[in-house]
Every structure is written in C-alpha cells, then in structure tokens.
Amino acid sequence: MARKRNSGALDIPDKIDALPVRRPGSLISGIIVALLAVMLVQGMVTNKNMDWPTVWKYLFNENVLSGIGWTLILTVASMLIAIILAVLLAVMRQSTNPVLRWVSWFYIWFFRGTPVWTQLVFWGLFSVLIPQLSFGIPFTDITFWSMDSERLASAIKPGLIAAIIGLALNEAAYLAEIVRAGLEAVDPGQREAAQALGMRRGLIMTRIILPQAMRIIVPPTGNETIGMLKTTSLVSAVPFGLELQFATNAISSRTYKPIPLLIVACIWYLIVTSILMIGQAYLERHFGKGFDARRVWPKPAAPLPGKTEGEPKDDVQKINQAAFVGLNA
C-alpha cells in the first residue's frame, strides 16, 4: 500500500524506504579511542609520581599568579607591537618602491631565519653592544638627545623592555607574511573601484582592503598569539625572571619537586590558551559576517502547484523557455 510523505503530498506507488548502510568500523574505533582516553586519565590520576597534593598546593601560589600576570603583559605588549610592524612590512612588500620591498624582505628573511632564543640573548646583551643611545644629525657630532642603554633597559623591570622588543620583532616577521597573504586575497577590483571614486591610498587600505582581509588574517594571527603565550617561557634568555615558567622553575628548584610544578605551569597555560581560543572564535565570527555559506535571502521558494518538496522543479525552466519563445515570436 502506498504511503504519503505528508498531508499535502501525492501518493507515490512502490516507494522504497532506504536504510543507511551499517558501518561498524566507526563504532568500534570510537570505543577503542574512548577506552584509551579513560586509561590515560586513570593512569595520570593514580600515578603517585604526579604528586597531585603538591599541584593543588602551588596552583594558586602568589608567585605563580604573579608569573601569569607578567606572561600576559609580555604576550599582549609583544603582539600589539608585532601587529603594527607586520602591517607596515606587508604594505612595504607590496610597494612599487624597490628599496621598501627589499628592506621588508630582508627583515622577514633575517628574523625568520634565526632562532628566537638567539635573538633574545642578543637583546639581553644590547646594552653591552650599544652602551649609549643618541639622536642627532647623522655623520656629525651634533646630538639632540642621548641616554644610557642600561638605564633604558631597567626603566620598568630589568629585562622587560628587552624581552618585549625581542619577542615583538621576531613575531612581526611571521605576522607580516600572514598580513600579506590576507591583503593579496582581496579582489584587486575592490582597490580599483575605490580609486575610481577618488579615495586616497591610506583610506582605501583602512576602509576597503583591511576589513575584507581580516577574515583571512584573524585565524592564523590567533594561532600566533597562542604561540606567543608559550614563547614567553624563553625570556629567561634575556634574562627576565618573573614570567610563569620561571616562577614555577624557581619553586621546583627550592622544593626539589619539578614534576608537580611543571603540571601547575601546564594547567595555567591551558586555561589562558582556552580563553584566547574563545576570543579568537568571536573575532572570526565578527569578521566573517557576510561570508557565511548559509542562505539568508531570498528565502527558498515554495514548490509549484503539483510538485512536492522532494521533486525537481523543472516548471521554472519550462516557464523561462516559454517566455523566451514568446519573445522570439
């Protein structure tokens, strides 16, 4: 006996109720992975070498919390400087001036080609290499302003400025390529249309190009920000000894318990990383407006008379053909 799909549908004789093909492999693999995950968690919880009481004891230690604050300061300050430099470098790479293009290329080549640890050590020794900073007329003895490098490096916290500069300059080289890729992804017709309207280059970049490129720039920049959060653990090369990793290492060297203090550092890094990932998701949603794949307008048309939801709507093509024949007649 034929059945109806809904109250307004036509009878379909000999309708086949197809069932999906059973795939036991997916179910079996899911069970195996779940068992392995449970075994891993159970092993971590019951392992006495993890020393969980010590983990909970130092999880909210004042030195650890202070280290989190300095880690966030290093991350935010370095990323802000790096983003500004990256935009400038990306624009220079697209300039028609060969000097600007080659300077930008050399900067990216140098800072991407040397280890960040080496760069941080160099900035830690900057006051030894250049003891005096001055501003004046080049190639003359006329000086308008001068300052000791050591005094500048210790203006806030010893090693803080050197750590921020070292991290920012290194990160700017990577972000510059991300920004350049985002700018090149924007249709050149957008720039040409803006120029035809008489807009200036700076206004075109800030109002037309960058807002569209942000959809491509934001996801990898979020990854770089998370990477920067973890790279701050290397600022001991400057040296700067107030961030999270150094604080937990100092406690472990005093208590002779490195494993639980490493777990403390891991927990806080994971918490901050999770917050950054949530912020990244909101930014992606904001700059992705207008690019979603879901259909907003016009709404799907209702089926034509005599057609059901599941049948092809060939009547639209027939009507168009009839109208075309009528015009020819």
C-alpha positions as CSV (number, residue, x, y, z in Angstrom):
1,M,0.0,0.0,0.0
2,A,1.4,3.4,-1.0
3,R,2.1,5.9,1.8
4,K,2.1,9.7,1.8
5,R,5.1,11.8,2.8
6,N,2.9,14.5,4.4
7,S,-0.7,15.6,4.4
8,G,-0.4,17.6,1.1
9,A,1.9,15.2,-0.8
10,L,0.8,12.9,-3.7
11,D,0.7,9.1,-3.5
12,I,4.0,7.5,-4.6
13,P,3.5,3.9,-5.6
14,D,6.2,1.3,-4.8
15,K,8.1,3.7,-2.6
16,I,11.3,2.3,-1.2
17,D,12.2,3.1,2.4
18,A,16.0,3.1,2.1
19,L,18.1,2.5,5.2
20,P,21.7,3.7,5.7
21,V,24.5,1.2,5.4
22,R,25.7,0.0,8.7
23,R,29.4,0.9,9.4
24,P,30.6,-1.0,12.5
25,G,34.1,0.2,12.0
26,S,33.3,3.7,13.1
27,L,31.6,2.4,16.3
28,I,34.5,0.1,17.1
29,S,37.2,2.7,16.6
30,G,35.2,5.2,18.8
31,I,35.1,2.6,21.6
32,I,38.8,1.9,21.3
33,V,39.7,5.6,21.4
34,A,37.4,6.1,24.4
35,L,39.0,3.2,26.3
36,L,42.5,4.6,25.6
37,A,41.5,8.0,26.8
38,V,40.0,6.6,30.0
39,M,43.1,4.5,30.6
40,L,45.3,7.7,30.1
41,V,43.3,9.7,32.6
42,Q,43.2,6.9,35.1
43,G,46.9,6.5,34.8
44,M,47.5,10.2,35.4
45,V,45.2,10.4,38.4
46,T,46.5,7.3,40.2
47,N,50.2,7.9,39.4
48,K,51.9,8.9,42.7
49,N,54.8,10.5,40.9
50,M,52.4,13.2,39.7
51,D,52.1,14.4,43.4
52,W,48.7,16.0,43.0
53,P,48.6,17.4,46.5
54,T,51.7,19.5,45.7
55,V,50.0,20.6,42.5
56,W,46.9,21.9,44.3
57,K,49.2,23.5,47.0
58,Y,51.0,25.6,44.5
59,L,48.3,26.1,41.8
60,F,47.3,29.5,43.4
61,N,50.6,30.4,44.8
62,E,51.2,34.2,44.8
63,N,54.5,33.8,42.8
64,V,52.6,31.6,40.2
65,L,49.8,34.1,39.9
66,S,52.3,37.0,39.5
67,G,54.0,35.0,36.8
68,I,50.7,34.6,34.9
69,G,50.3,38.4,35.0
70,W,53.7,39.0,33.6
71,T,53.2,36.4,31.0
72,L,50.1,38.1,29.8
73,I,51.8,41.5,29.8
74,L,54.6,40.1,27.6
75,T,52.1,38.4,25.3
76,V,49.8,41.4,24.8
77,A,52.6,44.1,24.5
78,S,54.6,42.0,22.1
79,M,51.7,41.1,19.9
80,L,50.5,44.7,19.7
81,I,53.9,45.9,18.6
82,A,54.3,42.9,16.2
83,I,50.9,43.6,14.6
84,I,51.7,47.2,13.9
85,L,55.1,46.3,12.4
86,A,53.6,43.4,10.4
87,V,51.1,45.7,8.7
88,L,53.9,48.1,7.8
89,L,56.1,45.3,6.5
90,A,53.2,43.8,4.4
91,V,52.4,47.2,2.9
92,M,56.1,47.7,2.1
93,R,56.3,44.3,0.4
94,Q,53.5,45.5,-2.0
95,S,55.1,48.9,-2.6
96,T,56.3,49.9,-6.0
97,N,59.4,51.3,-4.4
98,P,62.2,48.6,-4.7
99,V,64.0,50.0,-1.6
100,L,60.9,49.4,0.6
101,R,60.4,46.0,-0.9
102,W,63.9,44.8,-0.3
103,V,64.1,46.2,3.2
104,S,60.9,44.4,4.1
105,W,62.2,41.2,2.5
106,F,65.5,41.3,4.4
107,Y,63.8,41.9,7.7
108,I,61.5,38.9,7.2
109,W,64.4,36.8,6.0
110,F,66.6,37.6,8.9
111,F,64.1,37.3,11.8
112,R,62.5,34.1,10.4
113,G,65.9,32.6,9.8
114,T,67.4,33.0,13.3
115,P,66.2,31.2,16.5
116,V,64.1,33.3,18.9
117,W,66.4,32.2,21.7
118,T,69.4,33.6,19.9
119,Q,67.6,36.9,19.3
120,L,66.5,37.2,23.0
121,V,70.1,36.6,24.1
122,F,71.2,39.3,21.7
123,W,68.7,41.8,23.1
124,G,69.8,40.9,26.6
125,L,73.3,42.0,25.7
126,F,72.2,45.1,23.8
127,S,73.4,47.5,26.5
128,V,76.9,45.9,26.2
129,L,76.9,46.2,22.4
130,I,75.5,49.7,22.3
131,P,76.0,51.4,25.7
132,Q,74.7,54.8,24.6
133,L,71.6,55.7,22.6
134,S,71.5,59.1,20.9
135,F,69.5,61.1,18.4
136,G,71.0,63.8,16.3
137,I,72.3,64.7,12.8
138,P,73.8,61.6,11.1
139,F,77.6,61.6,10.4
140,T,78.2,64.6,12.7
141,D,78.8,65.2,16.4
142,I,75.6,67.1,16.8
143,T,73.3,65.3,19.3
144,F,69.9,66.4,20.4
145,W,69.2,63.6,22.9
146,S,71.1,60.7,24.5
147,M,70.5,58.1,27.1
148,D,72.3,55.1,28.6
149,S,71.1,51.8,27.3
150,E,71.4,50.2,30.7
151,R,69.2,52.8,32.2
152,L,66.5,52.4,29.5
153,A,66.6,48.6,29.9
154,S,65.9,48.9,33.6
155,A,63.3,51.7,33.4
156,I,60.4,49.4,34.4
157,K,61.7,46.0,35.3
158,P,65.2,44.7,34.4
159,G,65.0,42.8,31.1
160,L,61.3,43.6,30.5
161,I,61.8,46.0,27.6
162,A,64.4,43.8,26.0
163,A,62.1,40.8,26.3
164,I,59.2,42.7,24.7
165,I,61.3,44.1,21.9
166,G,62.9,40.7,21.1
167,L,59.6,38.8,21.1
168,A,57.8,41.6,19.0
169,L,60.5,41.9,16.3
170,N,60.6,38.1,15.9
171,E,56.9,37.7,15.7
172,A,56.5,40.6,13.3
173,A,58.3,38.7,10.6
174,Y,55.8,35.8,10.8
175,L,52.8,38.1,11.0
176,A,53.9,40.1,8.0
177,E,53.6,37.1,5.8
178,I,50.1,36.4,7.2
179,V,49.0,40.0,6.6
180,R,50.5,40.0,3.1
181,A,48.5,36.8,2.3
182,G,45.3,38.4,3.5
183,L,45.9,41.6,1.5
184,E,46.6,39.7,-1.7
185,A,43.4,37.6,-1.2
186,V,41.2,40.7,-1.6
187,D,40.0,41.1,-5.2
188,P,42.0,43.8,-7.0
189,G,38.8,45.2,-8.3
190,Q,38.0,46.5,-4.8
191,R,41.0,48.7,-4.9
192,E,40.4,49.8,-8.5
193,A,36.7,50.7,-7.7
194,A,37.8,52.8,-4.7
195,Q,40.5,54.6,-6.7
196,A,37.8,55.4,-9.3
197,L,35.8,57.0,-6.6
198,G,38.8,59.2,-5.7
199,M,39.7,57.6,-2.4
200,R,43.2,58.1,-1.1
201,R,45.5,55.1,-0.7
202,G,45.5,55.2,3.1
203,L,41.7,55.4,3.2
204,I,41.4,52.5,0.7
205,M,43.7,50.4,2.9
206,T,41.9,51.1,6.2
207,R,38.3,51.2,4.9
208,I,38.2,48.8,2.0
209,I,41.1,46.3,1.9
210,L,41.9,45.6,5.6
211,P,38.3,44.9,6.7
212,Q,37.9,42.3,4.0
213,A,41.4,40.8,4.6
214,M,40.7,40.4,8.4
215,R,38.6,37.3,7.7
216,I,41.8,35.6,6.4
217,I,44.2,37.3,8.8
218,V,42.5,36.6,12.1
219,P,42.7,32.8,12.3
220,P,46.4,32.4,11.8
221,T,47.0,35.5,14.0
222,G,45.1,33.8,16.8
223,N,47.4,30.8,16.4
224,E,50.4,33.1,16.5
225,T,49.1,34.8,19.7
226,I,48.7,31.4,21.4
227,G,52.3,30.6,20.2
228,M,53.5,33.9,21.7
229,L,52.0,33.0,25.0
230,K,54.1,29.9,25.1
231,T,57.2,31.5,23.6
232,T,57.3,33.9,26.7
233,S,58.8,30.9,28.5
234,L,62.0,31.6,26.7
235,V,62.6,35.2,28.0
236,S,64.9,33.8,30.7
237,A,67.5,34.2,27.9
238,V,67.3,38.0,28.3
239,P,67.2,37.4,31.3
240,F,63.8,38.2,32.6
241,G,62.7,36.1,35.6
242,L,59.1,37.0,36.5
243,E,57.0,35.1,34.0
244,L,55.1,31.8,34.7
245,Q,57.7,29.3,33.6
246,F,60.5,30.9,35.5
247,A,58.3,31.2,38.6
248,T,57.4,27.5,38.6
249,N,61.0,26.6,37.9
250,A,62.2,28.7,40.9
251,I,59.7,26.9,43.2
252,S,60.7,23.5,41.9
253,S,64.4,24.2,42.5
254,R,63.6,25.1,46.1
255,T,61.2,22.2,46.8
256,Y,63.0,19.6,44.6
257,K,59.7,18.7,43.1
258,P,59.9,19.6,39.3
259,I,57.0,17.3,38.1
260,P,54.1,18.8,40.1
261,L,55.3,22.4,39.3
262,L,55.5,21.6,35.6
263,I,51.9,20.4,35.9
264,V,51.0,23.7,37.5
265,A,52.5,25.6,34.6
266,C,50.7,23.3,32.1
267,I,47.3,23.9,33.8
268,W,47.7,27.7,33.7
269,Y,48.9,27.7,30.1
270,L,45.9,25.6,29.1
271,I,43.5,27.9,30.9
272,V,44.8,31.0,29.3
273,T,45.0,29.3,25.9
274,S,41.4,28.3,26.2
275,I,40.3,31.9,26.9
276,L,42.3,33.1,23.9
277,M,40.7,30.5,21.7
278,I,37.2,31.7,22.7
279,G,38.2,35.2,21.9
280,Q,39.6,34.1,18.5
281,A,36.3,32.4,17.8
282,Y,34.3,35.6,18.4
283,L,36.7,37.6,16.2
284,E,36.4,35.1,13.4
285,R,32.6,35.3,13.7
286,H,32.7,39.1,13.7
287,F,34.9,39.5,10.6
288,G,33.2,36.5,8.8
289,K,29.9,38.3,8.6
290,G,28.6,38.3,5.0
291,F,30.8,35.3,4.1
292,D,28.7,32.6,5.7
293,A,27.6,29.8,3.4
294,R,24.0,29.6,4.7
295,R,21.3,31.2,2.6
296,V,19.8,34.2,4.2
297,W,17.9,35.9,1.3
298,P,16.0,35.2,-0.8
299,K,14.2,32.6,1.1
300,P,13.6,29.2,-0.6
301,A,10.6,29.4,-2.8
302,A,7.6,27.2,-2.2
303,P,7.0,24.3,-4.5
304,L,5.0,24.9,-7.6
305,P,1.4,23.5,-7.9
306,G,1.5,19.8,-8.4
307,K,5.1,19.5,-7.0
308,T,6.3,18.2,-3.7
309,E,9.3,19.2,-1.7
310,G,11.4,16.3,-2.9
311,E,10.6,16.5,-6.7
312,P,12.7,18.6,-9.2
313,K,11.1,21.9,-10.1
314,D,11.5,21.7,-13.8
315,D,8.5,24.0,-14.3
316,V,10.7,27.0,-13.7
317,Q,12.9,26.1,-16.7
318,K,9.8,25.4,-18.8
319,I,8.3,28.8,-18.0
320,N,11.6,30.5,-18.9
321,Q,11.7,28.7,-22.2
322,A,8.1,29.6,-22.9
323,A,8.8,33.2,-22.2
324,F,11.9,33.1,-24.5
325,V,9.9,31.6,-27.3
326,G,7.1,34.2,-26.8
327,L,9.6,37.0,-27.2
328,N,11.1,35.5,-30.3
329,A,7.6,35.2,-31.8
